[in-house]
């Protein structure tokens, strides 16, 4: 059904005026990470620093912290472009460090030589910055083989860490360096464009800008340590790298490469994951504010006989969790790198943390260090088979399990962004909500579940949508739980630029749309003509208990974690269809055979799953 053009035009005029009156989503600038609330004394017997010569002659800075005692030691490498090549310096001891000094301390005290390696073109390393470029893996190979041959090394090398230090592991392992025994990557970009740079084709320019600001801060920490040590070579290299990084930065390159092309494809660590030949311990956070939980699905390309995996609700730095470190990470490294016969090889291959909480919610490290699962699911293989369950969008905002939608299209004004969630300014919380949210969003809510429903894995929001005179539009779909106590809990969120909607049918499934995402696949929207856009919802696991409701929101992209979108700006009145000819639906994967604890967790206790009063309640409070 088409809505008369005059009504569309009047709606757009109202939108123009309303947007002018409401103003922009103005928020104060970020002030950096929380200040350090701890410091350290040297916990190593000796620190060794120097430079590794890469295959092309580029020299990469490294720093090694040796444990107490005589002899040779197994080596663990953390390799990134932040400040890894300066571990042990004055900034590091003041906890002015990207990763976890406490974790390094644990590992040194367990008898490992902990080695930090600085990526080319960063910190005090020579070369040109090229994030995830082809040389990142070959440089990692040079670092591993160098470490294996040193006088303080017993030749057994592992890698650990998350984020940039996780991506480096996957890229290094595909080069199969001599001496590498195991890797433990967490929270990585496996397919950077779809994971971060433009999920669903919607440009995420805010993250790359703030990320480079953060990188610059980390090089300031490198500089601080070098000043203490009067290391003139390092100081000169840091200044040189700062001066030239702009021309090779992600900000610069993503403007030059707005669509998936050969440059983008060269920077997809997942593409060679099948070449990894060492054991892998992967950690993944569902509500990861920096890389999403998608990770390019690289784990599915690994040899399942080599894979152990931990998945959890929570955020990007959950790798710091003492529960994870003591129960999984340290035993994994002790077995495969140190050679201890501790039985790790017989442990369950997949551990899913449900409803993860933290004993301490304040501080820079404590919310992650004290994080632990409310309850867990263990399985002996990955991936898991789930049952697809369809929920049809219908009139009156209904979401009907196993049913069919009906009624006339629902319209909303575009672009009015949805509510912020888990931003760096207001973490673990619902954030700013546009004053015109009622006109700029649609919500569809199920009846209360008559059983416990455990959703697991990816999901697909299949939305039939039309625009009014706009050749494109960006869609955000947010999944929430509406609890019996009338509280709404954030679960997960996905995005799609409608012109990017063409699917690779050979890879798409009912639960996971796979976009072609190539320039030749672009399909503009036609005025008032509905088109099917399948919105990929990144992986998650969440129990909807008996009595709770499932809800989806449809609106324009908004800040989510560190992601801030340059959404398509042409104003429109979008319509969502849900009749027999246009069956819009949400498809979730149900993991059966699982019994969830009966009691609901207290509101706002779940990491990265904030709770708010139900805004559609008859007794709703102002947002």
RODO-2510 file (C-alpha; in nm, 4 decimals, decimal comma):
residues 623
     n   res          X          Y          Z
     1     x     0,0000     0,0000     0,0000
     2     x     0,1255     0,3471    -0,0882
     3     x     0,0670     0,6556     0,1242
     4     x    -0,0511     0,9695    -0,0627
     5     x     0,2461     1,1918    -0,1584
     6     x     0,0931     1,5029     0,0005
     7     x     0,0974     1,3355     0,3422
     8     x     0,4604     1,2393     0,2854
     9     x     0,5505     1,5963     0,1949
    10     x     0,3753     1,7400     0,5006
    11     x     0,5508     1,4875     0,7195
    12     x     0,8875     1,5864     0,5769
    13     x     0,8200     1,9539     0,6359
    14     x     0,7374     1,8756     0,9961
    15     x     1,0553     1,6739     1,0236
    16     x     1,2681     1,9590     0,8865
    17     x     1,1239     2,2042     1,1383
    18     x     1,1465     1,9587     1,4248
    19     x     1,5079     1,8762     1,3572
    20     x     1,5944     2,2447     1,3560
    21     x     1,4172     2,2988     1,6882
    22     x     1,5621     1,9884     1,8499
    23     x     1,9154     2,0702     1,7479
    24     x     2,2002     1,8252     1,7204
    25     x     2,3016     1,5475     1,9522
    26     x     2,5656     1,7573     2,1194
    27     x     2,7734     1,5915     2,3881
    28     x     3,0928     1,6956     2,5636
    29     x     3,4197     1,5771     2,4105
    30     x     3,5822     1,2640     2,5488
    31     x     3,8455     1,3230     2,8113
    32     x     4,0358     0,9960     2,7745
    33     x     4,0304     0,6722     2,9700
    34     x     3,9848     0,6758     3,3478
    35     x     4,3022     0,7717     3,5324
    36     x     4,5248     0,4966     3,6687
    37     x     4,4209     0,3860     4,0161
    38     x     4,7202     0,1613     4,0822
    39     x     5,0920     0,1399     4,0237
    40     x     5,3484    -0,1397     4,0215
    41     x     5,6994    -0,2174     4,1302
    42     x     5,9231    -0,4128     3,8950
    43     x     5,8156    -0,7778     3,9183
    44     x     6,0758    -0,9198     3,6814
    45     x     6,4390    -1,0190     3,7322
    46     x     6,5643    -0,8497     3,4156
    47     x     6,4287    -0,6322     3,1368
    48     x     6,5731    -0,6648     2,7872
    49     x     6,4979    -0,4114     2,5128
    50     x     6,6089    -0,3846     2,1544
    51     x     6,4997    -0,4103     1,7936
    52     x     6,3913    -0,6995     1,5726
    53     x     6,4892    -0,6813     1,2074
    54     x     6,1877    -0,7697     0,9917
    55     x     6,2145    -0,9458     0,6555
    56     x     6,2438    -0,6151     0,4654
    57     x     6,4986    -0,4666     0,7074
    58     x     6,2516    -0,2577     0,9112
    59     x     6,3454    -0,2507     1,2798
    60     x     6,0694    -0,3178     1,5323
    61     x     6,1062    -0,2234     1,8965
    62     x     6,0629    -0,4938     2,1611
    63     x     6,0828    -0,5211     2,5386
    64     x     6,1053    -0,8462     2,7369
    65     x     6,0356    -0,9017     3,1067
    66     x     6,2242    -1,2097     3,2300
    67     x     6,1061    -1,4113     3,5311
    68     x     6,3167    -1,4815     3,8348
    69     x     6,5370    -1,7885     3,8313
    70     x     6,8023    -1,9318     3,6056
    71     x     6,7675    -2,1046     3,2716
    72     x     6,5622    -2,0527     2,9582
    73     x     6,1953    -1,9645     2,9605
    74     x     5,8849    -2,0110     2,7449
    75     x     5,7932    -1,6804     2,5794
    76     x     5,4556    -1,5069     2,5495
    77     x     5,4298    -1,2246     2,2959
    78     x     5,1874    -0,9332     2,2944
    79     x     5,2206    -0,7585     1,9590
    80     x     5,0349    -0,4353     1,8802
    81     x     5,0763    -0,0785     1,7638
    82     x     4,9885     0,0824     2,0963
    83     x     5,2716     0,0731     2,3514
    84     x     5,3643    -0,2957     2,3624
    85     x     5,7285    -0,2382     2,2684
    86     x     5,7794    -0,0331     2,5854
    87     x     5,6463    -0,2677     2,8546
    88     x     5,8426    -0,2323     3,1770
    89     x     5,9023     0,1412     3,1310
    90     x     5,8019     0,4156     3,3715
    91     x     5,4623     0,4696     3,2091
    92     x     5,3933     0,0962     3,2297
    93     x     5,4732     0,0844     3,6025
    94     x     5,2359     0,3778     3,6556
    95     x     4,9662     0,1673     3,4813
    96     x     4,9687     0,4061     3,1869
    97     x     4,9437     0,0999     2,9645
    98     x     4,6901    -0,0145     2,7050
    99     x     4,6499    -0,3683     2,8295
   100     x     4,6860    -0,5345     3,1701
   101     x     5,0011    -0,5002     3,3779
   102     x     4,8402    -0,7302     3,6359
   103     x     4,8071    -1,0032     3,3743
   104     x     5,1719    -0,9621     3,2707
   105     x     5,2708    -0,9883     3,6368
   106     x     5,0787    -1,3131     3,6722
   107     x     5,2465    -1,4578     3,3653
   108     x     5,5993    -1,3549     3,4648
   109     x     5,5412    -1,5075     3,8077
   110     x     5,4242    -1,8290     3,6378
   111     x     5,7638    -1,8555     3,4696
   112     x     5,7066    -1,6919     3,1307
   113     x     5,9202    -1,4323     2,9593
   114     x     5,6622    -1,1698     2,8567
   115     x     5,7632    -0,9897     2,5393
   116     x     5,6010    -0,6801     2,3931
   117     x     5,6519    -0,6069     2,0229
   118     x     5,5698    -0,2736     1,8587
   119     x     5,4089    -0,2812     1,5132
   120     x     5,5843    -0,1050     1,2268
   121     x     5,5262     0,2685     1,1958
   122     x     5,4067     0,2929     1,5582
   123     x     5,5737     0,3960     1,8838
   124     x     5,9514     0,3586     1,8450
   125     x     5,9360     0,1137     1,5519
   126     x     6,0511     0,2069     1,2038
   127     x     5,8359     0,1772     0,8924
   128     x     5,5025     0,3111     0,7742
   129     x     5,1795     0,2629     0,9688
   130     x     4,9507     0,0280     0,7758
   131     x     4,6761    -0,1109     0,9959
   132     x     4,6349    -0,4832     0,9298
   133     x     4,8372    -0,4540     0,6109
   134     x     5,0043    -0,7641     0,4615
   135     x     5,3318    -0,7026     0,6455
   136     x     5,1634    -0,7249     0,9835
   137     x     5,1644    -1,1037     0,9669
   138     x     5,5146    -1,1386     0,8268
   139     x     5,6480    -0,8988     1,0912
   140     x     5,4809    -1,1167     1,3537
   141     x     5,6561    -1,4195     1,2091
   142     x     5,9880    -1,2389     1,2381
   143     x     5,9112    -1,1561     1,6026
   144     x     5,8172    -1,5135     1,6950
   145     x     6,1219    -1,6645     1,5273
   146     x     6,3460    -1,4022     1,6874
   147     x     6,2027    -1,4796     2,0312
   148     x     6,2469    -1,8538     1,9834
   149     x     6,6195    -1,8107     1,9149
   150     x     6,7195    -1,5842     2,2049
   151     x     6,9484    -1,6983     2,4857
   152     x     6,6733    -1,6460     2,7449
   153     x     6,4168    -1,8467     2,5450
   154     x     6,3583    -2,2221     2,5499
   155     x     6,2235    -2,1987     2,1940
   156     x     5,8553    -2,2364     2,2878
   157     x     5,6519    -1,9254     2,1981
   158     x     5,2864    -1,8355     2,2479
   159     x     5,0868    -1,5189     2,1848
   160     x     4,8159    -1,3564     2,3967
   161     x     4,6054    -1,0436     2,4272
   162     x     4,2956    -0,8848     2,2867
   163     x     4,1939    -0,6169     2,0381
   164     x     4,4889    -0,5111     1,8198
   165     x     4,7022    -0,7635     2,0107
   166     x     4,4460    -1,0294     1,9165
   167     x     4,4391    -0,9484     1,5460
   168     x     4,8165    -0,9738     1,5366
   169     x     4,7990    -1,3305     1,6632
   170     x     4,5711    -1,4519     1,3873
   171     x     4,7763    -1,2801     1,1167
   172     x     5,1027    -1,4102     1,2621
   173     x     4,9770    -1,7675     1,3009
   174     x     4,8750    -1,7836     0,9339
   175     x     5,2443    -1,7315     0,8505
   176     x     5,3263    -2,0467     1,0529
   177     x     5,6448    -1,9198     1,2236
   178     x     5,8866    -2,1695     1,3713
   179     x     5,8496    -2,1972     1,7473
   180     x     5,4872    -2,0796     1,7721
   181     x     5,2946    -2,3235     1,9919
   182     x     4,9561    -2,1572     2,0555
   183     x     4,7618    -1,8309     2,0314
   184     x     4,4880    -1,6816     2,2528
   185     x     4,3216    -1,3942     2,0623
   186     x     4,0309    -1,2002     2,2061
   187     x     3,7930    -0,9406     2,0641
   188     x     3,9358    -0,8968     1,7139
   189     x     3,8396    -0,7541     1,3775
   190     x     3,8227    -1,0508     1,1413
   191     x     3,6478    -0,8557     0,8650
   192     x     3,7174    -0,4917     0,9557
   193     x     3,4745    -0,3346     0,7113
   194     x     3,1697    -0,5355     0,8205
   195     x     3,2818    -0,5614     1,1834
   196     x     3,3675    -0,1950     1,2361
   197     x     3,4341     0,0414     0,9499
   198     x     3,0865     0,0115     0,7928
   199     x     2,8652    -0,2583     0,9489
   200     x     2,5842    -0,3308     0,7081
   201     x     2,7382    -0,0677     0,4803
   202     x     2,6747     0,2225     0,7236
   203     x     2,9983     0,4243     0,7703
   204     x     3,1220     0,4259     1,1292
   205     x     3,3517     0,7254     1,1048
   206     x     3,3415     0,8336     1,4677
   207     x     3,5183     0,5232     1,5916
   208     x     3,8171     0,5522     1,3587
   209     x     3,8623     0,9172     1,4535
   210     x     3,8517     0,8554     1,8283
   211     x     4,0643     0,5437     1,7849
   212     x     4,3469     0,7435     1,6284
   213     x     4,3184     0,9903     1,9139
   214     x     4,3596     0,6957     2,1508
   215     x     4,6589     0,5614     1,9537
   216     x     4,8237     0,9029     1,9820
   217     x     4,7750     0,8886     2,3598
   218     x     4,9401     0,5476     2,3708
   219     x     5,2415     0,6813     2,1831
   220     x     5,2593     0,9582     2,4420
   221     x     5,3008     0,6808     2,6992
   222     x     5,5836     0,5356     2,4863
   223     x     5,7379     0,8816     2,4801
   224     x     5,7073     0,9195     2,8581
   225     x     5,8967     0,5956     2,9185
   226     x     6,1609     0,6900     2,6611
   227     x     6,2130     1,0294     2,8276
   228     x     6,2713     0,8589     3,1625
   229     x     6,5236     0,6256     2,9988
   230     x     6,6787     0,9088     2,7920
   231     x     6,6242     0,6950     2,4825
   232     x     6,6899     0,9496     2,2070
   233     x     6,6407     0,7001     1,9252
   234     x     6,2947     0,6055     2,0483
   235     x     6,1950     0,9686     2,1073
   236     x     6,2995     1,0682     1,7561
   237     x     6,1084     0,7752     1,6041
   238     x     5,7904     0,8518     1,7985
   239     x     5,7933     1,2090     1,6709
   240     x     5,8597     1,0906     1,3149
   241     x     5,5721     0,8396     1,3344
   242     x     5,3348     1,1020     1,4753
   243     x     5,4224     1,3377     1,1913
   244     x     5,3625     1,0915     0,9093
   245     x     5,0765     0,8763     1,0408
   246     x     4,8049     1,1080     0,9069
   247     x     4,8774     1,0146     0,5453
   248     x     4,8361     0,6436     0,6201
   249     x     4,5763     0,6601     0,8980
   250     x     4,2430     0,4828     0,8902
   251     x     4,0658     0,8207     0,8799
   252     x     4,2482     0,8993     0,5566
   253     x     4,2193     0,5533     0,4023
   254     x     3,8519     0,4978     0,4778
   255     x     3,7662     0,8220     0,3010
   256     x     3,9705     0,6987     0,0041
   257     x     3,8143     0,3510     0,0233
   258     x     3,4463     0,4072     0,1158
   259     x     3,3376     0,0726    -0,0328
   260     x     3,4810    -0,2772    -0,0186
   261     x     3,7707    -0,2983    -0,2629
   262     x     4,1092    -0,4686    -0,2958
   263     x     4,2631    -0,2475    -0,0247
   264     x     3,9871    -0,3518     0,2140
   265     x     4,0101    -0,7192     0,1234
   266     x     4,3831    -0,7232     0,1950
   267     x     4,3014    -0,6343     0,5568
   268     x     4,0690    -0,9212     0,6477
   269     x     4,2461    -1,1555     0,8922
   270     x     3,9628    -1,4089     0,8651
   271     x     4,0481    -1,4902     0,5039
   272     x     4,3482    -1,7034     0,5976
   273     x     4,2254    -1,8377     0,9312
   274     x     4,2088    -2,1863     0,7817
   275     x     4,5903    -2,1781     0,7555
   276     x     4,6385    -2,1621     1,1339
   277     x     4,8004    -2,4844     1,2545
   278     x     4,8370    -2,4220     1,6297
   279     x     4,5812    -2,4439     1,9141
   280     x     4,3585    -2,1363     1,9508
   281     x     4,1741    -2,0047     2,2577
   282     x     3,9269    -1,7425     2,1354
   283     x     3,7375    -1,4994     2,3563
   284     x     3,4356    -1,3081     2,2276
   285     x     3,2089    -1,0484     2,3944
   286     x     2,8560    -1,0051     2,2665
   287     x     2,8192    -0,6311     2,3365
   288     x     3,1783    -0,5419     2,2469
   289     x     3,1886    -0,1618     2,2132
   290     x     3,5023    -0,1574     1,9958
   291     x     3,4872    -0,4455     1,7458
   292     x     3,1351    -0,5959     1,7804
   293     x     3,0902    -0,9671     1,8437
   294     x     3,0979    -1,0517     1,4750
   295     x     3,4763    -1,0875     1,4331
   296     x     3,4278    -1,1886     1,0697
   297     x     3,3228    -1,5314     1,2028
   298     x     3,6872    -1,6306     1,1713
   299     x     3,6433    -1,9111     1,4252
   300     x     3,4303    -2,1008     1,1735
   301     x     3,7302    -2,1162     0,9384
   302     x     3,9633    -2,2689     1,1949
   303     x     4,0245    -2,6405     1,2311
   304     x     3,7680    -2,7276     1,5047
   305     x     4,0178    -2,9734     1,6531
   306     x     4,2411    -2,6756     1,7385
   307     x     3,9743    -2,4440     1,8798
   308     x     3,8642    -2,3632     2,2345
   309     x     3,6254    -2,0732     2,2805
   310     x     3,4731    -1,8525     2,5513
   311     x     3,1731    -1,6335     2,4653
   312     x     3,0114    -1,3862     2,7018
   313     x     2,7866    -1,0894     2,7384
   314     x     2,9993    -0,7860     2,8184
   315     x     3,2506    -0,5543     2,6582
   316     x     3,5836    -0,5207     2,4842
   317     x     3,8182    -0,5581     2,7822
   318     x     3,6534    -0,8639     2,9343
   319     x     3,9743    -1,0540     2,8533
   320     x     4,1019    -0,9044     3,1815
   321     x     3,8544    -1,1148     3,3803
   322     x     4,0348    -1,3059     3,6541
   323     x     3,7803    -1,5834     3,6121
   324     x     3,8726    -1,6191     3,2437
   325     x     4,2440    -1,5898     3,3104
   326     x     4,2601    -1,8440     3,5906
   327     x     4,0086    -2,0935     3,4547
   328     x     4,0920    -2,0796     3,0829
   329     x     4,3784    -1,8598     2,9660
   330     x     4,6533    -1,9646     3,2059
   331     x     4,5774    -2,3394     3,1889
   332     x     4,5642    -2,3163     2,8065
   333     x     4,9043    -2,1446     2,7867
   334     x     5,0556    -2,3704     3,0530
   335     x     4,9529    -2,6774     2,8556
   336     x     5,0362    -2,5775     2,4995
   337     x     5,3273    -2,3352     2,5502
   338     x     5,4863    -2,4483     2,8741
   339     x     5,4090    -2,8165     2,8115
   340     x     5,2328    -2,8935     3,1398
   341     x     5,0125    -3,2034     3,1417
   342     x     4,7186    -3,0356     3,3149
   343     x     4,4402    -3,1997     3,1154
   344     x     4,3365    -2,8838     2,9311
   345     x     4,3093    -3,0735     2,6020
   346     x     4,0158    -3,2674     2,7507
   347     x     3,8154    -2,9616     2,8593
   348     x     3,4955    -2,8548     2,6843
   349     x     3,5604    -2,6736     2,3590
   350     x     3,2930    -2,4062     2,4089
   351     x     3,1995    -2,2161     2,7238
   352     x     2,9157    -1,9628     2,7038
   353     x     2,8904    -1,7163     2,9903
   354     x     2,5344    -1,6080     3,0525
   355     x     2,4284    -1,2870     3,2256
   356     x     2,7822    -1,1775     3,3108
   357     x     2,8164    -0,9439     3,6080
   358     x     3,1020    -0,7695     3,7879
   359     x     3,1615    -0,7697     4,1613
   360     x     3,3138    -0,4196     4,1349
   361     x     3,1645    -0,1693     3,8882
   362     x     3,3981     0,1256     3,9472
   363     x     3,7587     0,1748     3,8371
   364     x     3,9575     0,1366     3,5201
   365     x     4,0222    -0,2389     3,5377
   366     x     3,8005    -0,3680     3,8168
   367     x     3,4710    -0,4063     3,6251
   368     x     3,6431    -0,6446     3,3861
   369     x     3,8806    -0,8087     3,6327
   370     x     3,5934    -0,8995     3,8651
   371     x     3,3592    -1,0075     3,5859
   372     x     3,2175    -1,3568     3,6103
   373     x     2,9258    -1,5436     3,4571
   374     x     2,5929    -1,5652     3,6317
   375     x     2,5755    -1,9171     3,4882
   376     x     2,7400    -2,1067     3,2049
   377     x     2,6675    -2,3427     2,9183
   378     x     2,9366    -2,5859     2,8042
   379     x     2,9513    -2,7804     2,4812
   380     x     3,2136    -3,0042     2,3241
   381     x     3,2052    -2,8454     1,9769
   382     x     3,1573    -2,5206     1,7860
   383     x     2,9512    -2,3949     1,6060
   384     x     2,6288    -2,4984     1,7747
   385     x     2,3119    -2,6002     1,5942
   386     x     2,0099    -2,3876     1,6829
   387     x     1,6438    -2,3872     1,5879
   388     x     1,5378    -2,0846     1,3762
   389     x     1,2296    -1,9207     1,5259
   390     x     1,0415    -1,6553     1,3299
   391     x     0,8569    -1,3580     1,4785
   392     x     0,6336    -1,1723     1,2302
   393     x     0,5952    -0,7950     1,2449
   394     x     0,2287    -0,7008     1,2361
   395     x    -0,0185    -0,4189     1,2875
   396     x    -0,0531    -0,2453     1,6229
   397     x     0,3154    -0,3041     1,6941
   398     x     0,2761    -0,6780     1,7401
   399     x     0,5533    -0,9339     1,7028
   400     x     0,3958    -1,2759     1,6471
   401     x     0,5944    -1,5938     1,7074
   402     x     0,5396    -1,8386     1,4221
   403     x     0,2605    -1,6234     1,2814
   404     x     0,1936    -1,3980     0,9840
   405     x     0,1779    -1,0214     0,9820
   406     x    -0,1096    -0,8109     0,8585
   407     x    -0,2231    -0,4530     0,8307
   408     x    -0,1166    -0,1326     0,6621
   409     x     0,2449    -0,0092     0,6612
   410     x     0,3788     0,1758     0,9630
   411     x     0,5658     0,5012     0,8950
   412     x     0,8409     0,6826     1,0816
   413     x     1,0336     1,0024     1,0200
   414     x     1,3962     0,9648     0,9115
   415     x     1,6704     1,0357     1,0173
   416     x     1,5923     1,0503     1,3866
   417     x     1,8547     0,8351     1,5574
   418     x     1,7576     0,5795     1,8168
   419     x     1,8830     0,5952     2,1752
   420     x     2,2539     0,5802     2,2477
   421     x     2,3725     0,2796     2,4431
   422     x     2,7009     0,1891     2,6170
   423     x     2,8880     0,4946     2,4908
   424     x     3,2262     0,5989     2,6251
   425     x     3,0542     0,8969     2,7843
   426     x     2,7850     0,6901     2,9553
   427     x     2,8911     0,3272     2,9707
   428     x     2,6726     0,0353     3,0767
   429     x     2,3729     0,2617     3,0285
   430     x     2,1098     0,3830     2,7895
   431     x     2,2218     0,7265     2,6769
   432     x     2,0857     1,0222     2,4906
   433     x     1,7399     0,9833     2,3369
   434     x     1,6210     1,2147     2,0588
   435     x     1,3237     1,4285     2,1708
   436     x     1,1344     1,3191     1,8553
   437     x     1,1878     0,9479     1,9167
   438     x     0,8158     0,8707     1,9057
   439     x     0,7903     1,0064     1,5513
   440     x     1,1272     0,8642     1,4440
   441     x     1,1055     0,5016     1,5497
   442     x     0,8858     0,1928     1,5331
   443     x     0,8589    -0,0778     1,7959
   444     x     0,7178    -0,4291     1,7671
   445     x     0,6634    -0,6332     2,0823
   446     x     0,5756    -0,9985     2,1321
   447     x     0,3276    -1,1472     2,3735
   448     x     0,4830    -1,2713     2,6978
   449     x     0,6772    -1,5928     2,6417
   450     x     0,5026    -1,9018     2,7712
   451     x     0,8377    -2,0803     2,8090
   452     x     1,1983    -1,9904     2,8726
   453     x     1,3480    -1,8976     2,5364
   454     x     1,7290    -1,8938     2,5042
   455     x     1,8426    -1,7069     2,1951
   456     x     2,1932    -1,7871     2,0704
   457     x     2,4016    -1,6858     1,7692
   458     x     2,3306    -1,4461     1,4867
   459     x     1,9832    -1,3212     1,4003
   460     x     1,8217    -1,1655     1,0955
   461     x     1,5701    -0,8802     1,0859
   462     x     1,4035    -0,9129     0,7444
   463     x     1,2380    -0,5756     0,6895
   464     x     1,0273    -0,4719     0,3916
   465     x     1,0785    -0,0954     0,3740
   466     x     1,0106     0,1952     0,1409
   467     x     1,1335     0,5534     0,1336
   468     x     0,9702     0,8717     0,0116
   469     x     1,1797     1,0252    -0,2679
   470     x     1,5061     0,9220    -0,1000
   471     x     1,7374     0,6928    -0,2993
   472     x     1,8785     0,5446     0,0200
   473     x     1,8244     0,5111     0,3928
   474     x     2,0018     0,3527     0,6889
   475     x     1,8230     0,1135     0,9226
   476     x     1,9058     0,0303     1,2812
   477     x     1,7382    -0,2664     1,4507
   478     x     1,7668    -0,2998     1,8290
   479     x     1,6607    -0,6147     2,0153
   480     x     1,5463    -0,5754     2,3752
   481     x     1,3785    -0,7760     2,6476
   482     x     1,0742    -0,6279     2,8205
   483     x     1,0625    -0,7907     3,1620
   484     x     0,7544    -0,8623     3,3730
   485     x     0,8623    -0,5789     3,6048
   486     x     0,8205    -0,3375     3,3092
   487     x     1,1943    -0,2844     3,2674
   488     x     1,3533    -0,2963     2,9214
   489     x     1,6969    -0,4560     2,8804
   490     x     1,9322    -0,3965     2,5878
   491     x     2,0281    -0,7188     2,4090
   492     x     2,1853    -0,6490     2,0683
   493     x     2,1804    -0,4161     1,7689
   494     x     2,2472    -0,4320     1,3919
   495     x     2,2519    -0,1985     1,0907
   496     x     2,1929    -0,1889     0,7158
   497     x     2,2292     0,0719     0,4420
   498     x     1,9406    -0,0240     0,2172
   499     x     2,1338     0,0367    -0,1057
   500     x     2,3769    -0,2294     0,0227
   501     x     2,1025    -0,4901     0,0696
   502     x     2,1937    -0,7342    -0,2101
   503     x     2,2748    -1,0765    -0,0658
   504     x     2,5247    -1,3437    -0,1495
   505     x     2,2649    -1,6195    -0,1618
   506     x     2,5296    -1,8917    -0,1561
   507     x     2,6432    -1,7785     0,1909
   508     x     2,3218    -1,6417     0,3416
   509     x     2,1121    -1,8470     0,5799
   510     x     1,7821    -1,7910     0,7561
   511     x     1,9734    -1,6613     1,0586
   512     x     2,2626    -1,4836     0,8903
   513     x     2,2257    -1,2585     0,5853
   514     x     2,5539    -1,2272     0,3985
   515     x     2,5839    -0,9072     0,1977
   516     x     2,7627    -0,8955    -0,1364
   517     x     2,8951    -0,5566    -0,0220
   518     x     3,0640    -0,4713    -0,3514
   519     x     3,0280    -0,1492    -0,5555
   520     x     2,8556    -0,3310    -0,8432
   521     x     2,5932    -0,4668    -0,6034
   522     x     2,4606    -0,1249    -0,4973
   523     x     2,0815    -0,1008    -0,5439
   524     x     1,9233     0,2440    -0,4899
   525     x     1,5764     0,2643    -0,3389
   526     x     1,2897     0,3586    -0,5700
   527     x     1,0292     0,6096    -0,4440
   528     x     0,7508     0,4410    -0,2452
   529     x     0,8507     0,0951    -0,3678
   530     x     0,9062    -0,1530    -0,0834
   531     x     1,2310    -0,3470    -0,0851
   532     x     1,3486    -0,6270     0,1412
   533     x     1,6479    -0,5439     0,3561
   534     x     1,7867    -0,8201     0,5751
   535     x     1,9609    -0,6643     0,8741
   536     x     2,2336    -0,8831     1,0221
   537     x     2,2227    -0,8883     1,4007
   538     x     2,5688    -0,9792     1,5364
   539     x     2,5934    -1,2889     1,7590
   540     x     2,4536    -1,2831     2,1107
   541     x     2,3066    -1,5134     2,3706
   542     x     2,0253    -1,4048     2,5958
   543     x     1,7591    -1,5857     2,8007
   544     x     1,4057    -1,4537     2,7598
   545     x     1,2354    -1,6073     3,0614
   546     x     0,8724    -1,7089     3,0805
   547     x     0,6675    -1,3924     3,1199
   548     x     0,9158    -1,1630     2,9414
   549     x     0,8502    -1,0079     2,6000
   550     x     1,0734    -0,9722     2,2943
   551     x     1,0884    -0,6302     2,1278
   552     x     1,2585    -0,4785     1,8263
   553     x     1,3035    -0,1095     1,7549
   554     x     1,3517     0,0272     1,4030
   555     x     1,5029     0,3734     1,3593
   556     x     1,8121     0,5560     1,2310
   557     x     2,1612     0,4546     1,3527
   558     x     2,2752     0,5962     1,6844
   559     x     2,5854     0,5809     1,9010
   560     x     2,6524     0,2288     2,0176
   561     x     2,9618     0,1761     2,2266
   562     x     3,2400     0,3555     2,0421
   563     x     3,0516     0,3466     1,7133
   564     x     2,9144     0,6724     1,5743
   565     x     2,7592     0,6558     1,2302
   566     x     2,7624     0,8909     0,9333
   567     x     2,4107     0,7855     0,8415
   568     x     2,2470     0,8777     0,5119
   569     x     2,1233     1,2278     0,5786
   570     x     1,8481     1,2942     0,3213
   571     x     1,5237     1,3311     0,5138
   572     x     1,2433     1,0906     0,4383
   573     x     0,9343     0,9253     0,5693
   574     x     1,0089     0,5546     0,5743
   575     x     0,7439     0,2853     0,5831
   576     x     0,7690    -0,0701     0,7128
   577     x     0,5406    -0,3258     0,5493
   578     x     0,4113    -0,6420     0,7141
   579     x     0,1322    -0,7832     0,4977
   580     x     0,1179    -1,1205     0,3232
   581     x     0,3089    -0,9903     0,0221
   582     x     0,5729    -0,8228     0,2388
   583     x     0,6298    -1,0501     0,5393
   584     x     0,8682    -0,8559     0,7608
   585     x     1,0043    -1,0703     1,0418
   586     x     1,2742    -1,1247     1,3011
   587     x     1,4427    -1,4660     1,3024
   588     x     1,6260    -1,5757     1,6176
   589     x     1,8171    -1,8950     1,6872
   590     x     1,6826    -2,0924     1,9839
   591     x     1,9272    -2,3082     2,1779
   592     x     1,7173    -2,5852     2,3222
   593     x     1,7858    -2,8243     2,6062
   594     x     1,9064    -2,5500     2,8408
   595     x     1,7539    -2,4607     3,1767
   596     x     1,8067    -2,1022     3,2866
   597     x     1,7998    -1,9964     3,6526
   598     x     1,4467    -1,8955     3,7421
   599     x     1,5213    -1,5608     3,9023
   600     x     1,5646    -1,2494     3,6894
   601     x     1,8963    -1,0706     3,7487
   602     x     1,8654    -0,7345     3,9182
   603     x     1,8151    -0,4502     3,6740
   604     x     2,1408    -0,2882     3,5530
   605     x     2,3663    -0,5592     3,6940
   606     x     2,4480    -0,7212     3,3571
   607     x     2,7618    -0,5895     3,1871
   608     x     2,6832    -0,3865     2,8754
   609     x     2,3125    -0,4784     2,8981
   610     x     2,1626    -0,1654     3,0541
   611     x     1,8111    -0,1570     3,1880
   612     x     1,5558     0,1235     3,1652
   613     x     1,1917     0,1795     3,2418
   614     x     0,9784     0,0578     2,9515
   615     x     0,9267     0,3740     2,7408
   616     x     0,6072     0,2307     2,5889
   617     x     0,4522     0,1492     2,9241
   618     x     0,1173     0,2994     3,0092
   619     x     0,2958     0,4363     3,3128
   620     x     0,6037     0,5488     3,1221
   621     x     0,8268     0,8119     3,2708
   622     x     0,9904     1,0891     3,0603
   623     x     1,3163     0,9801     2,8933
***
